[in-house]
Amino acid sequence: MTNQSIDFLGVKIEKKELQIINAPLKLFSEKGLHGTSTAEIAKSAKVDKEHYFTILKVKNH
């Protein structure tokens, strides 16, 4: 499987990065900012929780 990317305003964005960016936006719109755990976001983005924290440099809540 190849990693697909798109060009957004001159910036190359990989498919996996888009999944990671879109996951919290979708969940926040459904559940609200305070009703969504980082574990749910990581699961939705199809990455393990530790990987998600590394990418976004967030605390484990």
Buried (B, 14 or more C-beta within 10 A) or exposed (E): EEEEBEEEEEEEBEEBBBEBEEBBEEBBEEEEEEEBEBEBBBBBBEBEBEBBBEBBEEEEE
